[in-house]
Amino acid sequence: SMAGDVMTGWYAASHKVLRIFNFVPRSFFGAFLPAVSKLAHATPQDLKRMIERAIKYLAMIGLPITGGLCMIAEPLILKFYGPDYREAVGTLRIMAWSLAFGFLNNGMTAAIAALNKEKKASLYLVLGAVFSGASNLIVVPLMGHYGAALTTVLTEGLVLALQIRLVLGSIPDLNLQNALA
């Protein structure tokens, strides 16, 4: 709302398109959590392999969706919202990258739950919220809805980095680079 109703509408339209795809990582999380929780108390190597596979599969699904959204952002926005929302196309192309981070965040969240590190992870979510609020106060007056979209992506990236750090503290030999290759 700092940038006015029109820019807020462009941002909201982009955000609603992204919400369509959020069911994928959330469904994965629901299916993955029981399996990874069971392994957390079995063998550390099996847990490590399971997390690496989860990250690999989430990336294999999330990155093409992200790229596809960037490519079809214009027809999507124009079809659902009309030509008055053409400015939302760029916003959607930026915000689509938050979806890629969001996919990976779901895998890390399940790993954190399996490792009983939810309390510390909650602190990281609070840090993400503070970062988002503070950066929006700075960036939105300068860049409008594009700045809000960029803040959304950076916040998801920050939370992912913090979650990876937390999981690596418990599983130092976790090879996320290999999982993403």
N, C-alpha and C positions, 0 to 999 in steps of 0.2 A: 504493500500500500504506500510505501515511501515514494514510489515512482508514479503513482496515479492508478486509477481504475483500468485504463486501457492496457497499460503494461502489465498490470497484475493479471488481467484476463489472458494476455498472450502467454504469460508464465503458467497460469493455471491450465490452459488448454494443453500445453506441452506436458505438464505433469500428469494430466488425466490420461494421455496416450501412454505414458510410461507405466502407469498403474495397471494397464491391461496385461503387461508382461510380468508383473511382480508375482503372479501365481506360480510361475515356473520355479524360481529358486525357493519359494516358500513351501511348495509341494515337495521339492527335493529335500529340504530341511526336515520336514515331517517324516519322510521315509528314512532319511539318513541318521537322524538322532538316535533311534533305538539301537540300530546296528553298531554305531560308533560307541554308544554308552556301554553296550555289552562288552565290546573289545577293550574299553578303557581299563577294565579290571582283569582282563585275560593277559594278553601279551603285548608289550609296548611296540614290538615290531609290526604286529598285525594292525594295531591302531595307526601307526605311522603310515603303513601302506594304504589303509582305508582312507585316511585324510588326503594323501597324495592323489589317490584315484578320484576322490570327490572333487578336489580342486581342478583336476584335469577335465573331468566331465562338465563341471560348471563352466569352465572357460570355453570348452568346446561348444556349449550351448549358448552361453552369454555373449561371447564375442561376435558370432555371426548375427545374432539378433541386434546387437548394438550397431554393427556395420550396416545391416539391412535397414534399420530405422533411420540411420543417417542418409541412406540413399533414397528412401521413400518418404522422407519427412514432408516434403512439399505436397505430394498427392494426398497423404493422410490428413494433413491439416486442412487442406482445401476441401476435401470430401466431407470431413466431419464438422468443420467450423466455417467454411466459406472464405471468400477472398478478403474479408475484413480482418482475418486472422493470419494473413500472409507473413507478418512479422514474427509469428510464433514458430515458423519453420526453422530459423536460425537457433532459436531457443531450444527447440526439440533436438536439433543436431548436437548442441552442446550437452544438454541434459542426458542424452542417450548414453553417454559415457559413465554416468552415475549408475546406470543399470548394470554395466559390466562389473563395476566395483561391487555393486549390491549382490550380484550373483556369487562372487567370491566371498563376500562378507557372510553369506548364509552358511557356507562350508566352514568358515572359521568359527562362527557362532556355535555350530553343532560340536565342533572339536572342543571349544571352550566349555560347553556344558558337560561334555564327557569327561573333561579333566577337572571338573568342579572348580572352575575359575570364574564363575559368573559374577561374583562380588567385584572383583577387580575389573572385569569387562564392563560392568555397569558404570564404573568411574570413567572408562574410556568413552562410553556413550555420552556421558555428561560433558566430557571435554569436547566431543564432537558437536554437541548442541551449543556450547558456549562459543566454540570457533565459528559455527554457522551464524549465530546471532551477531557476533562482533564483526565478522567479515561482511555480512549483509549490510550492517550499518555504514561500513566504509565504501563498499563496492557498488551497492545499488544506486546511491545518488550520482555516482560517476558513470556507471554503465547500464543502468536500468535493468530490464528483464534479462539481458545477457549476463550482467554481473550476478544476478540471483541464480541463474543457471550455472554459471561457473562456480559459485559458492557451493551449490548442491554437489557438483562433481568433486570439488576439493574436499568437502566434508566426508563424502563416502570414501575417498582415497585415504584421508587421515584415519578414519575409523578402521579401515582395512589394515593399514600399516600398524596401528596400535594392536589390533587383534593378532596379526601375524607375530608381532614381537612377544605377545603374551604366550601364544602357542609354542613358539620357538624356545621360550624359557623352560617349558616342560618337556619338549621333544626337540632337543638341539640338533639332532641329525635329520630332521624333517627337510626333505629336498623339494622345495616349492619351485625352484627353477626347472628342475627335471619334470615336475608335474605340469608345468606350463609350456614345456617344449613340444 
